[in-house]
Amino acid sequence: MSVAKRLVQLHQQFSEKTVQNTQKRPLIMHDEHWPSPCEVGEVDEQGYIQWQSILQQPAGTLDDLAKALDITFSSELNTLYGHLFGGNIFASIDGHQIELLQVWNKDDFDLLQQNITGHVLMKRKLKQPETVFIGLTDQDDLLVSVLIDTGEVCLEYVGKNTHHVLAPTIEAFLQALEVK
């Protein structure tokens, strides 16, 4: 299954599970200055709005960033961040609770690229293999990252080398995720 198809499937599963548990689609704190095309309905009394993932039109790409950093990002990474707009997905893999990072809107995609730039430059300064973060864990300083050279999805403490391979590719990683 392709990264794009699996990503759509994960969003569907996450939404269905959320509806089953709460009778609402996934919720996110509404920010009138940070709108998204995936917002659904009205803001509730607590300030939350429901969301549903939608296709990015046109698809986002990290190609310009890759050129600026003089590296090559895999097509899987481009698809992971450039295929859909949506909120983050909560899932588990290998006993780890993770939050798969997603892009909320066009401005978020631009901000993501700035954060990736800072992360890659930090890795270079530390003389560590370059990675791109794709998720958070329940530990504040533990990231889910992709090794740029190999495409492996790994766990990495901030400022440290990767230390545990979760999957050989983003596609395999997404296949192994269990939605919460």
C-alpha positions in Angstrom: 0.0 0.0 0.0 1.4 3.4 -0.9 2.1 6.1 1.7 -0.7 8.2 0.3 -3.3 5.5 0.6 -2.1 4.4 4.1 -2.2 8.0 5.3 -5.8 8.5 4.1 -6.6 5.2 5.8 -5.0 6.2 9.1 -6.9 9.5 9.1 -10.2 7.6 8.4 -9.5 5.1 11.2 -8.6 7.9 13.6 -11.7 9.9 12.7 -13.9 6.8 13.0 -12.5 5.8 16.4 -12.8 9.3 17.7 -16.5 9.5 16.5 -17.1 6.1 18.1 -15.6 7.2 21.4 -16.9 10.8 21.5 -19.7 11.1 19.0 -17.7 13.9 17.3 -14.9 14.1 14.8 -11.4 14.8 16.1 -11.2 18.2 17.9 -8.6 20.8 17.9 -8.5 24.2 19.7 -9.8 26.7 17.3 -7.6 29.7 16.4 -9.2 32.3 14.2 -5.7 33.4 13.0 -4.8 29.8 12.0 -7.7 28.5 9.9 -7.6 25.3 8.0 -9.5 23.9 5.1 -10.1 20.7 7.1 -12.2 22.5 9.8 -15.7 21.1 10.0 -18.8 22.8 11.6 -18.8 25.5 14.2 -16.6 26.2 17.2 -18.0 24.6 20.3 -18.5 26.3 23.7 -15.1 25.2 24.9 -13.4 26.7 21.9 -12.8 23.5 19.9 -13.6 22.8 16.3 -14.0 19.4 14.6 -11.7 18.5 11.7 -11.5 16.1 8.8 -8.4 15.6 6.7 -8.6 16.8 3.1 -6.2 16.6 0.1 -3.7 19.4 -0.3 -4.4 21.0 -3.7 -1.9 21.2 -5.2 0.2 18.6 -3.2 2.9 20.1 -1.0 6.5 19.4 -1.8 9.8 19.7 0.1 11.8 19.9 -3.1 12.8 23.6 -2.8 13.9 22.9 0.8 15.9 19.9 -0.3 17.7 22.0 -2.9 18.4 24.8 -0.3 19.9 22.2 2.1 21.6 20.3 -0.7 20.0 17.0 0.3 17.4 14.7 -1.2 14.2 13.9 0.6 12.4 10.7 -0.3 9.1 10.7 -2.1 7.6 9.1 1.0 8.6 12.1 3.1 7.1 14.5 0.5 3.9 12.5 0.5 3.7 12.3 4.3 3.8 16.0 4.6 2.4 17.1 1.3 -0.6 14.8 0.6 -3.2 15.9 3.2 -4.2 18.8 5.5 -5.3 17.5 8.9 -4.6 17.4 12.6 -2.1 15.1 14.1 -2.9 11.4 14.5 -2.5 9.6 17.8 -1.3 6.0 17.5 1.0 3.4 18.9 3.9 1.3 17.5 6.3 -1.0 19.3 4.8 -0.1 22.7 5.4 3.6 22.1 2.6 6.2 22.1 3.2 8.6 19.3 1.6 11.7 17.7 2.1 11.6 13.9 2.7 15.2 12.8 0.5 16.5 10.1 0.1 19.8 8.2 -2.8 21.9 9.3 -2.7 24.6 6.5 -0.4 26.2 4.0 1.2 28.4 6.6 1.8 25.3 8.7 3.6 23.7 5.8 5.9 26.7 5.5 6.6 26.6 9.2 7.3 22.9 9.1 9.9 23.6 6.5 11.6 26.2 8.7 11.6 23.7 11.6 13.1 21.0 9.4 15.8 23.4 8.3 16.7 24.2 11.9 16.7 20.5 12.8 18.9 19.5 9.9 21.3 22.4 10.6 21.5 21.3 14.3 22.3 17.7 13.2 25.0 19.0 10.9 26.5 21.2 13.7 26.5 18.1 16.0 28.1 16.0 13.3 25.2 13.5 13.5 23.4 11.8 10.6 20.7 14.1 9.3 17.1 13.3 10.2 13.6 14.8 9.7 11.1 14.5 12.6 7.7 13.1 11.8 6.3 12.4 15.2 6.3 13.0 18.9 6.2 10.5 21.7 4.9 10.6 25.3 8.4 11.7 26.4 9.1 15.4 25.8 12.5 15.0 24.3 12.0 11.8 22.3 11.2 12.2 18.6 10.1 9.9 15.8 12.5 10.7 12.9 13.4 9.6 9.4 17.1 9.1 8.7 17.6 11.0 5.4 20.3 8.7 4.1 18.5 5.4 4.7 14.8 6.3 5.0 14.6 4.3 8.3 12.1 5.6 10.8 13.8 5.8 14.2 13.5 7.1 17.7 15.8 9.9 18.5 16.3 12.0 21.7 16.7 15.7 20.9 20.3 16.5 20.1 21.3 12.8 20.1 21.8 10.1 17.4 18.9 7.8 16.5 18.9 4.8 18.8 16.1 2.5 17.8 14.7 1.6 14.4 10.9 1.4 14.3 10.6 0.6 10.6 12.8 0.4 7.5 10.6 2.9 5.6 7.9 5.5 6.2 5.5 3.2 4.4 6.3 0.3 6.7 6.1 2.6 9.7 2.6 3.8 8.7 1.5 0.2 8.1 2.6 -0.8 11.6 0.8 2.1 13.3 -2.2 1.3 15.4 -4.6 4.3 15.7 -5.6 5.2 19.3 
